[in-house]
Amino acid sequence: MNHAIPVPLPSALVEHHAIDLERKYTDGWGVRVDDVAVAPSGDLYALHHVHRHTYGVDEEEADPAKADFGYSLITRMAPDGTPLDTAVSGQSDLARQDTTLGGPTTGLGEDLWWAQGLCVLPDGTLAATGPDDQTHLITPDLAAVTAHHGMPRWRDDASPRDPFAAWISTTPAGRLLCTASEYGIYNYANPLNNIVSITDQPLTAASKPTLRALASLDARPVKQTEADLRPDLLFDGKPVGMDHRPRPSLTEQLAELEPTSRPGDWYDARLGRPAVVREDLCVVPVFGHIYRSGSRGEPFAFALVTDQGEFAGLLGGMHRYHDSPFTGHCFEIAADPGRERIYHLNRYGLFAWTATGDLAQRLDLEDKRFKPLKHFTLMDCTPAGEVILAHRTQHLLLRIPSPSTLDCLGQVVEDAVRSYAKERAALKKRWQPTSWHWVGSAARVHRL
């Protein structure tokens, strides 16, 4: 099994824009891996972004070597990491886009950092999701976008509203666990993730299923009207909106669990991406307000919610300050439904829980055996139970095998980190990366 897998930039894109791969990101460009999804076949899909802003250059600059650009990329890789297909999509309609490598109107959204999540649907279709409940359906070979759903960014925008979800995960039976947005959360004019929901019907290019609301983050959105009701998002058989949504909210229940909490602890809280623990249970990240001056010690929780909307408890064993996910904003959670395990990685430790919420393992990242994990972000669990991490600066994926029991997680992680280092050295010789940027050509490059 390959433990280290590069996430490459297409050579055609690098050459077309004459990208200086040795240039520091503080100079106005960057590459980032945002999500990974794994198909039952073992194929890996990586969502990544590349952008450049050339300060002092006219926005209408025609020379692609000088012009600003921003692209979403999805790369499909074989189980051994061999690149098979890459889809390239222009992102921003606010700046000039070179349609040679993907136009801004038919691709993966309008905002430079729009696409944030990937999910392989039960029929093999790839769903790329993002804020404003944007959902794009893409063929498994990345050749075409077959459907798009989304809603206007601002509440007073008269554009058509056809949203679906900002995050999607699949259950073992093929249902979709999603988050949905609402206007008016904390009096914001733009939509924010507020509803955890589930579908009972498939999402296809021809049909969009109804979302059944399970839980809400904030139970009192401000100034909602009938125009904000969504016929595809239901609670107790009626559209969610105004005063109708699951109550008590997650933040209300969390405040009750902590009698010593301050009144404003959960104000302006945010909803993270839920993960499927088993067919009838999910875990939902909730984190408090993020302050510019630093938020370590602010409240956070990983709540267990059933597929009937019942609050089933919290993941335990984390210290509010010493294990804070606010350092580096590490709010990702991943679950292995086949073995009913839950994982979380932040700058202080790798945590593993059972489906009951009991902490089974905490690997301290100050331990030299596990310290390299500080540079990784948790992505996903594969159908085989492997944990996928992405290196934030080296643009490599680390695949950690599924431990036979959580008691041996430390040894499995130690072996995987050691193998990763050896494989990375071999990859450097073969790929010859520049400043850890892997440049190559997949068998097929698709312009979306």
MITIFI-738214 format. One record per residue (C-alpha): residue number from 1; residue in three letters; x, y, z. Coordinates in steps of 0.2 Angstrom, whole numbers, plus 5000, padded with zeros to 4 digits. Each point is the difference from the previous one (the first is absolute). Example, Ala and Ser with C-alpha at 12.3 -4.5 7.8 and 13.67 -1.06 7.14 Angstrom:
R num residuo    X    Y    Z
R   1     ALA 5062 4978 5039
R   2     SER 5006 5017 4997
***
This chain:
R num residuo    X    Y    Z
R   1     MET 5000 5000 5000
R   2     ASN 5006 5018 4996
R   3     HIS 5000 5011 5015
R   4     ALA 5006 5016 4991
R   5     ILE 4990 5006 4985
R   6     PRO 5004 5016 4991
R   7     VAL 4986 5012 4995
R   8     PRO 5007 5007 4983
R   9     LEU 4998 5017 4991
R  10     PRO 4997 4997 4981
R  11     SER 5015 5004 4990
R  12     ALA 4990 5009 4987
R  13     LEU 4993 5012 5013
R  14     VAL 5017 5004 5008
R  15     GLU 5007 5003 4982
R  16     HIS 4986 5010 4994
R  17     HIS 5001 5012 5015
R  18     ALA 5019 4999 5002
R  19     ILE 4997 4997 5018
R  20     ASP 5016 5003 5011
R  21     LEU 4999 4985 5011
R  22     GLU 5014 5006 5011
R  23     ARG 4991 5016 5004
R  24     LYS 4994 5002 5018
R  25     TYR 4981 4999 5003
R  26     THR 5001 5017 5009
R  27     ASP 5004 5008 4983
R  28     GLY 4982 4997 4994
R  29     TRP 4998 4982 4994
R  30     GLY 4996 4983 5008
R  31     VAL 4995 4982 4999
R  32     ARG 4989 4991 5012
R  33     VAL 4992 4983 5002
R  34     ASP 4983 5002 5007
R  35     ASP 4992 4982 5000
R  36     VAL 5002 4982 4995
R  37     ALA 4986 4987 4995
R  38     VAL 5003 4982 4997
R  39     ALA 4989 4989 4989
R  40     PRO 4996 4982 5004
R  41     SER 5012 4995 4986
R  42     GLY 5014 5008 5010
R  43     ASP 5002 5015 4988
R  44     LEU 5005 5016 5009
R  45     TYR 4993 5017 4995
R  46     ALA 5009 5015 5007
R  47     LEU 4992 5018 5000
R  48     HIS 5014 5013 4999
R  49     HIS 5002 5018 4995
R  50     VAL 5013 5011 4992
R  51     HIS 4999 5019 4999
R  52     ARG 5011 5015 4996
R  53     HIS 4998 5019 5003
R  54     THR 5013 5010 4991
R  55     TYR 5000 5017 5009
R  56     GLY 5001 5015 4990
R  57     VAL 4995 4991 4984
R  58     ASP 4985 5006 4990
R  59     GLU 4985 4989 5003
R  60     GLU 4998 4999 4981
R  61     GLU 5017 4994 4997
R  62     ALA 5000 4988 4985
R  63     ASP 5016 4991 5003
R  64     PRO 4997 4984 5009
R  65     ALA 5017 5001 5008
R  66     LYS 4996 5016 5009
R  67     ALA 4981 5000 5002
R  68     ASP 4991 4995 5016
R  69     PHE 4992 4983 5001
R  70     GLY 4990 4988 5011
R  71     TYR 4996 4982 4997
R  72     SER 4991 4986 5008
R  73     LEU 5008 4983 4996
R  74     ILE 4994 4982 5003
R  75     THR 5012 4986 4997
R  76     ARG 4995 4982 4999
R  77     MET 5014 4988 5005
R  78     ALA 5001 4981 4999
R  79     PRO 5002 4991 5017
R  80     ASP 5018 5000 4998
R  81     GLY 5000 5019 4998
R  82     THR 5002 5000 4981
R  83     PRO 4992 5016 4993
R  84     LEU 4986 4995 4987
R  85     ASP 4989 5016 4997
R  86     THR 5001 5018 5005
R  87     ALA 4985 5012 4999
R  88     VAL 5005 5018 4999
R  89     SER 4987 5014 5003
R  90     GLY 5002 5019 5000
R  91     GLN 4993 5007 5016
R  92     SER 4998 5019 5001
R  93     ASP 4989 5010 4989
R  94     LEU 5006 5016 5009
R  95     ALA 5017 4999 4992
R  96     ARG 5005 4996 4982
R  97     GLN 5000 4982 4997
R  98     ASP 5010 4991 4986
R  99     THR 4987 4987 4993
R 100     THR 5014 4990 4993
R 101     LEU 5001 4990 5016
R 102     GLY 4981 5000 5005
R 103     GLY 4987 5014 4999
R 104     PRO 4993 5009 5016
R 105     THR 4982 4998 4994
R 106     THR 4999 4981 4998
R 107     GLY 5012 4994 5013
R 108     LEU 4999 4998 5019
R 109     GLY 4994 5017 5006
R 110     GLU 5003 5018 5000
R 111     ASP 5011 5003 5016
R 112     LEU 5018 4997 5000
R 113     TRP 4999 4989 5015
R 114     TRP 4983 4993 4996
R 115     ALA 5001 4981 4999
R 116     GLN 5004 4992 5017
R 117     GLY 4993 4982 5000
R 118     LEU 5000 4984 4990
R 119     CYS 4989 4985 5002
R 120     VAL 4998 4984 4989
R 121     LEU 4982 4997 4998
R 122     PRO 4993 4982 5001
R 123     ASP 4999 4999 4980
R 124     GLY 5018 5006 4999
R 125     THR 4996 5018 4995
R 126     LEU 5011 5013 5009
R 127     ALA 4992 5014 5009
R 128     ALA 5010 5016 5003
R 129     THR 4992 5011 5013
R 130     GLY 5003 5017 5008
R 131     PRO 4993 5015 5009
R 132     ASP 4982 5006 4995
R 133     ASP 4995 4982 4998
R 134     GLN 5009 4999 4983
R 135     THR 5000 4982 4994
R 136     HIS 5008 4995 4983
R 137     LEU 4998 4982 4994
R 138     ILE 5014 4994 4989
R 139     THR 5003 4984 4991
R 140     PRO 5012 4987 5007
R 141     ASP 5012 5003 4987
R 142     LEU 5000 5019 5003
R 143     ALA 4995 5003 4982
R 144     ALA 4984 5011 5003
R 145     VAL 4989 5009 5013
R 146     THR 4983 4992 4998
R 147     ALA 4990 5010 5013
R 148     HIS 5002 5016 5011
R 149     HIS 4990 5006 5015
R 150     GLY 5003 5016 5010
R 151     MET 4993 5016 5008
R 152     PRO 5004 5018 4998
R 153     ARG 5014 5006 5012
R 154     TRP 4989 5015 5006
R 155     ARG 4983 4999 5007
R 156     ASP 4993 5014 4990
R 157     ASP 5006 4993 4983
R 158     ALA 4986 4996 4989
R 159     SER 5009 4986 4991
R 160     PRO 4992 4983 4999
R 161     ARG 5002 4989 5016
R 162     ASP 5004 4982 4997
R 163     PRO 5011 4994 5015
R 164     PHE 5005 4983 5006
R 165     ALA 5014 4998 5012
R 166     ALA 5016 5008 5006
R 167     TRP 5007 4983 5006
R 168     ILE 4995 4982 4995
R 169     SER 5005 4983 5007
R 170     THR 4993 4983 4996
R 171     THR 4993 4988 5013
R 172     PRO 5003 4981 4998
R 173     ALA 4983 4998 4992
R 174     GLY 5003 5014 4988
R 175     ARG 4990 5014 5008
R 176     LEU 5008 5017 5000
R 177     LEU 5004 5009 5016
R 178     CYS 5001 5019 4996
R 179     THR 5001 5017 5007
R 180     ALA 4988 5014 4993
R 181     SER 5001 5019 5002
R 182     GLU 4988 5013 5006
R 183     TYR 4999 5019 4998
R 184     GLY 4999 5010 5016
R 185     ILE 5011 4990 5011
R 186     TYR 5007 5012 5013
R 187     ASN 4992 5014 4989
R 188     TYR 5013 4996 4986
R 189     ALA 4993 5005 4982
R 190     ASN 5009 4985 4992
R 191     PRO 4996 4982 5003
R 192     LEU 5009 4990 5013
R 193     ASN 4999 4981 5004
R 194     ASN 4987 4998 5013
R 195     ILE 4991 4983 4997
R 196     VAL 5006 4982 5001
R 197     SER 4989 4990 4988
R 198     ILE 4999 4983 4992
R 199     THR 4992 4993 4984
R 200     ASP 4990 4984 4997
R 201     GLN 5001 5002 4981
R 202     PRO 5015 5001 4988
R 203     LEU 5007 5016 4993
R 204     THR 5002 4998 4981
R 205     ALA 5002 5012 4985
R 206     ALA 4982 4999 4997
R 207     SER 4993 5001 5018
R 208     LYS 5003 5008 5016
R 209     PRO 4994 4991 5016
R 210     THR 4991 5008 5015
R 211     LEU 5011 5004 5015
R 212     ARG 4993 4995 5017
R 213     ALA 5007 5011 5013
R 214     LEU 5008 4992 5015
R 215     ALA 5007 5014 5011
R 216     SER 5003 5019 4999
R 217     LEU 5014 5010 5006
R 218     ASP 4991 5016 5003
R 219     ALA 4981 4999 5003
R 220     ARG 4996 5018 4998
R 221     PRO 5005 5007 4983
R 222     VAL 4997 5019 4999
R 223     LYS 4986 5007 4989
R 224     GLN 4996 4985 4989
R 225     THR 4985 5001 4989
R 226     GLU 4990 4987 4989
R 227     ALA 5012 5005 4986
R 228     ASP 5014 4991 5010
R 229     LEU 4991 4983 5001
R 230     ARG 5007 4986 4991
R 231     PRO 4988 4987 4993
R 232     ASP 5014 4987 4999
R 233     LEU 5005 5002 5019
R 234     LEU 4987 4993 5012
R 235     PHE 4997 4998 5018
R 236     ASP 4985 4990 5006
R 237     GLY 4994 5000 4982
R 238     LYS 5000 5019 4999
R 239     PRO 5013 5012 4992
R 240     VAL 5014 5006 5012
R 241     GLY 4999 5019 5002
R 242     MET 4995 5014 5012
R 243     ASP 4995 4992 5016
R 244     HIS 5000 4982 4994
R 245     ARG 5015 4989 5001
R 246     PRO 5007 4987 5013
R 247     ARG 5000 5006 5018
R 248     PRO 5009 5001 5011
R 249     SER 5015 5005 4990
R 250     LEU 5017 4992 5002
R 251     THR 5006 5016 5008
R 252     GLU 4986 5000 5012
R 253     GLN 5003 4982 5005
R 254     LEU 5019 5003 5001
R 255     ALA 4997 5016 5012
R 256     GLU 4989 4989 5011
R 257     LEU 5014 4987 5001
R 258     GLU 5012 5013 5007
R 259     PRO 4992 5009 5015
R 260     THR 5015 5010 5002
R 261     SER 5000 5006 4982
R 262     ARG 4999 5019 4997
R 263     PRO 4984 5007 4991
R 264     GLY 5010 5004 4984
R 265     ASP 5010 4984 4999
R 266     TRP 4991 4993 4985
R 267     TYR 4995 5017 4992
R 268     ASP 5006 5000 4982
R 269     ALA 5004 4982 5000
R 270     ARG 5003 4990 4984
R 271     LEU 4995 4983 4994
R 272     GLY 5014 4989 4993
R 273     ARG 4999 4985 4988
R 274     PRO 4990 4986 5008
R 275     ALA 5007 4982 4998
R 276     VAL 4990 4984 4999
R 277     VAL 5004 4988 5015
R 278     ARG 4988 4987 4995
R 279     GLU 4984 4999 4991
R 280     ASP 4990 5008 5014
R 281     LEU 5013 5011 5008
R 282     CYS 5010 5015 4995
R 283     VAL 5013 5012 5009
R 284     VAL 4998 5018 4997
R 285     PRO 5014 5013 5004
R 286     VAL 4994 5016 5008
R 287     PHE 5013 5014 5004
R 288     GLY 4998 5017 5008
R 289     HIS 5005 5017 4993
R 290     ILE 5017 5002 4993
R 291     TYR 5009 5016 5006
R 292     ARG 5014 5008 4991
R 293     SER 5011 5001 5016
R 294     GLY 4999 4981 5002
R 295     SER 4986 4988 5005
R 296     ARG 5009 4986 5010
R 297     GLY 4989 4996 5014
R 298     GLU 4984 5005 4992
R 299     PRO 4986 4987 5000
R 300     PHE 4998 4986 4988
R 301     ALA 4991 4983 4999
R 302     PHE 4998 4985 4990
R 303     ALA 4982 4995 5002
R 304     LEU 4992 4983 4996
R 305     VAL 4983 5001 4991
R 306     THR 4989 4986 4995
R 307     ASP 4991 4998 4983
R 308     GLN 4984 5005 5010
R 309     GLY 5008 5016 5006
R 310     GLU 5003 4995 5017
R 311     PHE 5015 5007 5010
R 312     ALA 5010 4984 5005
R 313     GLY 5014 5008 5010
R 314     LEU 5018 5007 4996
R 315     LEU 5017 4994 4996
R 316     GLY 5009 5000 5016
R 317     GLY 5017 5001 5007
R 318     MET 5006 5017 4992
R 319     HIS 5006 5015 5010
R 320     ARG 4993 5017 4995
R 321     TYR 5017 5008 5000
R 322     HIS 5014 4987 4999
R 323     ASP 4991 4991 4986
R 324     SER 4992 5015 4992
R 325     PRO 4996 4998 4981
R 326     PHE 5001 5019 4998
R 327     THR 5019 5000 4998
R 328     GLY 5001 4998 4982
R 329     HIS 4981 4999 4998
R 330     CYS 5000 4981 5000
R 331     PHE 4982 4996 5001
R 332     GLU 4999 4985 4988
R 333     ILE 4993 4984 5006
R 334     ALA 5001 4983 4991
R 335     ALA 4991 4984 5003
R 336     ASP 5001 4982 4995
R 337     PRO 4982 4993 4999
R 338     GLY 5006 4982 4997
R 339     ARG 5009 4999 5016
R 340     GLU 4990 5014 5010
R 341     ARG 5016 5011 5003
R 342     ILE 5002 5018 5001
R 343     TYR 5016 5010 4997
R 344     HIS 5005 5018 5003
R 345     LEU 5017 5008 4997
R 346     ASN 5006 5017 5006
R 347     ARG 5017 5008 5005
R 348     TYR 5000 4991 5016
R 349     GLY 4995 4982 4997
R 350     LEU 4992 4987 4990
R 351     PHE 4984 4994 5008
R 352     ALA 4989 4984 4998
R 353     TRP 4983 4996 5007
R 354     THR 4988 4986 5000
R 355     ALA 4982 5003 4994
R 356     THR 4995 5003 5018
R 357     GLY 5011 5015 5001
R 358     ASP 5013 4992 5011
R 359     LEU 5018 5006 4997
R 360     ALA 5010 4984 4995
R 361     GLN 5016 5008 4995
R 362     ARG 5009 5017 5001
R 363     LEU 5017 5001 4991
R 364     ASP 5010 5015 5007
R 365     LEU 5008 5009 4986
R 366     GLU 5014 5006 5011
R 367     ASP 5006 4982 4999
R 368     LYS 5013 5000 4987
R 369     ARG 4992 4984 4992
R 370     PHE 4985 5010 4996
R 371     LYS 5006 5018 4999
R 372     PRO 5000 5000 4981
R 373     LEU 4981 4999 5000
R 374     LYS 5000 5018 5006
R 375     HIS 5002 5004 4982
R 376     PHE 4985 4991 4993
R 377     THR 4981 5003 4999
R 378     LEU 4988 4986 5002
R 379     MET 4990 4996 4984
R 380     ASP 4990 4984 5001
R 381     CYS 4999 4982 5003
R 382     THR 5000 4987 4986
R 383     PRO 4987 4986 4998
R 384     ALA 5014 4989 5006
R 385     GLY 5002 5010 5016
R 386     GLU 5016 5009 4995
R 387     VAL 5002 5017 5006
R 388     ILE 5006 5013 4987
R 389     LEU 5010 5016 5005
R 390     ALA 5006 5014 4989
R 391     HIS 5016 5009 5003
R 392     ARG 4997 5019 5000
R 393     THR 5017 5005 4992
R 394     GLN 5006 4985 4991
R 395     HIS 4984 4996 4991
R 396     LEU 5001 4981 5004
R 397     LEU 4987 4988 5006
R 398     LEU 5004 4989 5015
R 399     ARG 4990 4984 5000
R 400     ILE 4999 4991 5017
R 401     PRO 4994 4982 5000
R 402     SER 4986 4995 5011
R 403     PRO 5006 4993 5017
R 404     SER 4993 4983 5005
R 405     THR 4995 5008 5016
R 406     LEU 5001 5018 5007
R 407     ASP 5012 4994 5013
R 408     CYS 5014 4998 4986
R 409     LEU 4996 5016 4992
R 410     GLY 5017 5008 5006
R 411     GLN 5010 4986 4992
R 412     VAL 4991 5001 4984
R 413     VAL 5002 5019 4999
R 414     GLU 5018 4999 5004
R 415     ASP 5003 4987 4986
R 416     ALA 4990 5010 4988
R 417     VAL 5010 5016 5003
R 418     ARG 5017 4991 4999
R 419     SER 4994 4992 4983
R 420     TYR 4994 5017 4994
R 421     ALA 5017 5008 5003
R 422     LYS 5008 4986 4990
R 423     GLU 4988 5001 4985
R 424     ARG 5001 5019 5000
R 425     ALA 5019 4999 4997
R 426     ALA 4997 4988 4986
R 427     LEU 4986 5011 4992
R 428     LYS 5012 5015 5001
R 429     LYS 5012 4991 4989
R 430     ARG 4987 4994 4988
R 431     TRP 4990 5016 4999
R 432     GLN 5013 5014 5003
R 433     PRO 4988 5012 5008
R 434     THR 5004 5018 5002
R 435     SER 4997 5007 5018
R 436     TRP 4989 4985 5003
R 437     HIS 4989 5003 4985
R 438     TRP 4997 4984 4990
R 439     VAL 4997 5004 4981
R 440     GLY 4994 4986 4989
R 441     SER 4987 4996 4987
R 442     ALA 4986 4988 5003
R 443     ALA 4994 4989 4986
R 444     ARG 4986 5012 4996
R 445     VAL 4997 5018 5005
R 446     HIS 4983 5007 4999
R 447     ARG 4995 5018 4999
R 448     LEU 4983 5003 5009
***
